Amino acid sequence: MPRFSLAEPAAGPAAGLRTEYPFVLPRGLVDDRGSVHTEGIMRLATGRDEINPQGDPRVRQNPAFLTVLLLAQTVTRIGAVRAVDTAVIERLFASDLAFLQDLYRRINQQGHTEAEVACPQCGTEFAVDVAGSPPGGS
C-alpha cells in the first residue's frame, strides 16, 4: 500500500505540476489610495482549504460567504496587495468576484483555465485562456 510521508519531497513544478495561475481581473481592485490592481495569482486549493471553512460561523449564517473564504485562502496576490484576506475579497467589484469564482472552479475542478469560445462574426470556435496573459507576456 503506497504511503505518503512528509519527509519525502513533494511533487512540484519540476515534476510538471502547475500550482499557481496568473490572472488579470476584468475591472480591478481599487485600493485606499485609488490605485487599480488587476494582475494577480491564484494557487490550487488544498483539501484543508475546502474543509476548514465549513465550520466557520459566517458560512453557517450565510453559505455564500464560503466563496469569500475560499478566494481569500487561494488568491495569493492582487497587484501590489500581497495580504489578500476576506476584507480584500469583499472589496472586489461583482464582476471580478464572479471572474475569480469561475477561475477557482476551472483550475480546481477542471484542471485548466481555457474556455471554448466562438467568434461572433464568423462562428469559428477556438480556446482562450480566461486567466489572461501572465504578467510580462504578450
matplotlib code that plots the C-alpha trace (Angstrom):
import matplotlib.pyplot as plt

x = [0.0, 1.6, 2.3, 2.7, 5.5, 6.0, 9.8, 9.6, 9.9, 6.5, 5.8, 6.2, 6.9, 9.9, 7.6, 5.3, 2.6, 1.3, 0.2, -0.1, -2.2, -1.7, -4.9, -6.0, -9.2, -11.8, -12.1, -9.5, -9.2, -9.2, -7.0, -7.4, -5.2, -7.3, -4.8, -6.2, -4.7, -5.6, -2.9, -2.8, -2.0, -4.3, -2.9, -4.5, -6.8, -5.9, -8.3, -7.9, -8.8, -12.1, -12.9, -11.9, -14.4, -17.3, -17.1, -16.8, -19.8, -20.0, -20.6, -23.2, -25.0, -24.6, -23.4, -22.4, -19.6, -17.8, -16.7, -15.1, -13.2, -12.0, -10.8, -9.1, -7.1, -6.2, -5.6, -2.1, -1.7, -3.6, -1.3, 0.8, -1.6, 0.1, -2.0, -5.2, -7.9, -11.7, -11.8, -9.9, -12.1, -15.2, -14.0, -13.8, -16.4, -19.0, -17.7, -14.2, -15.6, -17.5, -14.4, -12.4, -15.1, -15.0, -11.2, -11.3, -13.7, -11.8, -8.4, -9.6, -12.3, -11.4, -7.6, -7.3, -8.1, -9.2, -12.7, -14.1, -15.5, -16.8, -16.1, -19.4, -18.5, -17.7, -18.6, -15.1, -14.5, -11.2, -9.9, -8.9, -7.2, -9.7, -6.9, -5.4, -1.7, 0.9, 2.5, 5.1, 3.6, 2.2]
y = [0.0, 3.4, 5.7, 9.5, 10.8, 14.5, 13.8, 12.9, 15.7, 16.8, 16.9, 20.5, 22.5, 20.3, 17.3, 19.2, 20.1, 23.6, 25.1, 28.8, 30.6, 34.2, 36.2, 39.6, 40.9, 42.4, 45.6, 45.5, 46.1, 49.7, 50.3, 53.0, 55.4, 54.9, 52.7, 49.9, 46.4, 43.9, 41.2, 38.5, 34.9, 32.1, 28.8, 25.4, 24.7, 22.0, 19.7, 21.8, 25.0, 23.3, 21.7, 24.3, 27.0, 24.6, 25.1, 28.9, 30.5, 33.1, 30.3, 28.7, 32.0, 32.7, 29.9, 32.4, 33.5, 30.2, 31.8, 34.7, 32.4, 30.1, 33.0, 34.7, 31.5, 30.8, 34.2, 35.0, 38.4, 41.1, 43.7, 45.1, 43.7, 40.6, 40.2, 39.0, 38.4, 38.4, 42.2, 42.4, 39.9, 41.7, 44.9, 43.5, 44.5, 41.9, 41.1, 40.5, 38.2, 36.2, 36.0, 34.6, 32.2, 30.8, 30.7, 28.8, 26.3, 25.8, 25.2, 23.1, 21.0, 21.0, 21.4, 24.2, 27.9, 27.6, 28.1, 27.3, 30.4, 31.2, 34.3, 36.3, 37.3, 34.0, 31.4, 29.9, 28.1, 28.4, 28.2, 31.3, 31.4, 33.1, 33.8, 36.2, 36.5, 36.1, 39.3, 40.3, 38.2, 39.5]
z = [0.0, -1.0, 1.8, 1.9, 4.1, 4.9, 4.8, 1.1, -1.4, -2.7, -6.4, -7.6, -10.7, -11.5, -11.7, -14.1, -11.6, -12.1, -8.7, -9.4, -12.1, -13.0, -13.8, -15.0, -13.3, -15.7, -13.6, -10.8, -7.1, -6.1, -3.1, -0.4, -2.5, -5.6, -7.4, -9.5, -9.3, -12.0, -12.2, -9.6, -8.7, -7.6, -6.2, -6.3, -3.4, -0.9, 0.9, 4.0, 2.1, 1.2, 4.5, 7.1, 6.0, 6.5, 10.3, 10.0, 11.7, 8.9, 6.4, 8.6, 8.8, 5.1, 2.8, 0.1, 2.3, 1.5, -1.8, 0.0, 2.4, -0.4, -2.5, 0.5, 1.0, -2.6, -4.1, -3.1, -4.7, -6.5, -7.9, -5.0, -2.4, -1.0, 2.1, 0.5, 3.2, 3.3, 3.5, 0.2, -1.5, -0.2, -1.8, -5.3, -7.9, -8.5, -12.0, -10.6, -7.8, -10.5, -12.6, -9.7, -8.8, -12.3, -12.3, -9.0, -10.4, -13.6, -12.0, -9.1, -10.7, -14.4, -14.2, -16.7, -17.4, -21.0, -22.3, -25.8, -27.5, -30.9, -33.0, -33.2, -36.8, -38.5, -35.8, -35.7, -32.4, -30.5, -27.0, -24.9, -21.6, -19.2, -16.7, -19.1, -20.1, -17.4, -16.3, -18.8, -21.5, -24.8]

ax = plt.figure().add_subplot(projection="3d")
ax.plot(x, y, z, "-o")
ax.set_aspect("equal")
plt.show()
